[in-house]
Amino acid sequence: MNKSEARWAVFLVILMVLAYVVPYTLLTNVDAWYGSFLFWSIFGLVIIVANVFITIKWSD
């Protein structure tokens, strides 16, 4: 694993931790639906962008 792959792995681990921590801590007292909807919408876009950047240099 080179340095770039290691950075992406750390970034993805951080995202996985945030996916668990944010809804159960920061959004616990948010009763409106748009609190979690906004979080998951932005989180989904970040994951999609990260996957594009991770796989962009893959070749056959």
Beta strands, then each sheet from edge to edge (+ up, - down):
end
